[in-house]
Amino acid sequence: MKPAVTLRDLEPGQSAEVVEIASSDTGRLMKLSAFGIVPGSLVTLEQRYPACIVRIGETQLSLDGEVAQEIIIRAE
């Protein structure tokens, strides 16, 4: 099993399972969960710069670096 890293550590095109959201900001946690970014979900990084673009199912989402750093994942 690969170690857990942050979403920012993925390479574009890589997919990973979300393990944890390391944030104490309740509003941020609610917004991320509304988009399906919750522990157990599968995300694919499409772009890392200038913003992290991720795909969750058929949804594409842009995240700033601070938010991406709080999403702990396990790469496939």
C-alpha positions in Angstrom: 0.0 0.0 0.0 1.3 3.4 -0.9 1.7 6.1 1.7 -0.8 8.9 2.1 0.2 12.2 0.5 -1.6 15.4 -0.4 -3.5 16.1 -3.6 -0.8 18.5 -4.6 1.7 15.6 -4.7 -0.2 13.9 -7.6 0.9 14.1 -11.2 -1.7 15.3 -13.8 -3.6 12.2 -15.0 -3.1 10.3 -11.7 -6.1 9.1 -9.7 -6.2 8.6 -5.9 -8.6 7.8 -3.1 -9.3 10.6 -0.6 -8.2 9.4 2.9 -8.9 12.5 5.0 -9.7 16.2 4.7 -7.2 17.9 7.1 -9.1 21.1 7.8 -10.9 22.5 10.8 -12.8 24.9 8.6 -16.4 23.6 8.8 -17.5 25.7 5.8 -14.7 24.3 3.7 -15.5 20.7 4.8 -19.1 21.2 3.8 -18.3 22.7 0.4 -15.9 19.9 -0.4 -18.4 17.2 0.7 -21.1 18.9 -1.5 -18.8 18.3 -4.5 -18.1 14.7 -3.5 -14.7 15.2 -2.0 -15.0 13.0 1.1 -13.0 10.1 2.5 -13.3 7.1 0.2 -14.0 9.1 -3.0 -11.8 8.7 -6.1 -10.3 11.9 -7.6 -8.2 12.5 -10.7 -5.8 15.4 -10.9 -6.1 17.0 -14.3 -3.9 20.1 -13.8 -1.7 21.3 -11.0 -0.8 24.9 -12.1 -2.0 27.6 -11.8 -4.7 25.9 -9.8 -5.4 22.3 -9.1 -8.1 21.0 -11.3 -9.6 17.7 -10.1 -12.3 15.4 -11.5 -14.7 13.6 -9.2 -17.0 11.4 -11.4 -18.3 13.8 -14.0 -17.6 16.9 -12.0 -14.5 19.1 -12.6 -13.4 21.3 -9.8 -10.8 24.0 -9.4 -9.0 24.2 -6.0 -6.4 26.6 -4.8 -3.2 25.2 -3.4 -4.1 25.7 0.2 -7.2 23.6 -0.1 -5.4 20.9 -2.2 -2.8 20.7 0.5 -5.5 19.8 3.0 -6.8 16.8 1.0 -4.9 13.7 2.0 -5.0 11.0 -0.6 -3.6 7.6 -1.3 -2.4 7.3 -4.9 -3.4 4.2 -6.9 
